[in-house]
Amino acid sequence: MPKMKTKRSAAKRIRKTGSGHFRRAKANLSHGMISKNRKRCRRLRKNDTASGSDERKLRLLLPYG
């Protein structure tokens, strides 16, 4: 049986943590920073974990972690 292919676009954006969850960056930080307050921009800089409902889909996209 051949190896499964990893979706490269997902691999560049999402990483698996040691506990098996998926880590991703938060959205809404690409443009329009003037209209967002500083506190909001600071919170958006941090990484976030993907929701549980998305983890099943991410496991298919990243079969080897």
C-alpha positions in Angstrom: 0.0 0.0 0.0 1.5 3.4 -0.9 2.1 6.2 1.5 -0.6 8.7 2.1 0.2 12.3 1.0 0.2 15.2 3.4 -1.7 18.3 2.2 1.2 20.8 2.0 -1.0 23.8 2.4 -2.2 22.5 5.8 1.3 21.5 6.9 2.5 25.0 6.4 -0.3 26.5 8.6 -1.0 23.9 11.3 1.3 21.9 13.6 0.5 19.0 16.0 1.3 19.5 19.7 2.7 16.9 22.0 -0.7 16.1 23.4 -2.1 15.5 20.0 -4.0 18.7 19.5 -3.5 21.0 16.5 -2.0 24.4 16.9 -2.9 27.2 14.4 -2.6 31.0 14.1 -5.6 33.2 14.7 -7.4 35.0 11.9 -8.0 38.8 11.3 -4.4 39.9 11.6 -3.5 40.5 8.0 -4.8 44.1 7.5 -7.0 46.8 8.9 -5.0 47.1 12.2 -6.0 50.7 12.8 -9.6 49.9 13.3 -8.8 47.2 15.9 -7.7 48.2 19.3 -4.2 47.3 20.7 -5.5 44.7 23.2 -7.3 42.9 20.4 -4.2 42.9 18.2 -2.0 41.5 21.0 -4.5 38.7 21.6 -4.6 37.8 17.9 -0.8 37.4 17.8 -0.9 34.3 20.0 -1.5 30.8 18.7 -4.7 29.0 19.2 -5.8 25.3 19.2 -8.2 24.1 16.5 -11.6 23.1 17.7 -12.5 19.5 18.5 -14.9 19.3 15.5 -12.1 20.3 13.1 -9.6 17.8 14.5 -11.1 14.9 12.6 -10.7 16.8 9.3 -7.1 17.9 10.2 -6.1 14.3 10.9 -7.0 13.4 7.3 -5.0 16.4 6.0 -2.0 15.7 8.1 -1.8 11.9 8.4 1.8 11.8 9.8 1.4 14.7 12.2 
